[in-house]
């Protein structure tokens, strides 16, 4: 599925959810959402000390290499991109 198809599916789901009145179904969707958030967190959390150390080393290289941005720069970027 390409990016446009996914965007269309998301809009369709949002519209469907906005009309949904079945409390049991809404609760089931909430459970799926919570599981998805937990799974994403677990995927991003290093499992071993070596993984954490590798991430720290990568971050330090980015900092010393000047590949960092201030909070204001990031906010400006996203405001320019999404608040048209």
Secondary structure, DSSP 8 states (H G I E B T S, - for coil): --HHHHHHHHHHHHHHHHH---HHHHHHHHHHHHHHHHHHHHHHS-SSHHHHHHHHHHHHHHHHTT----HHHHHHHHHHHH--
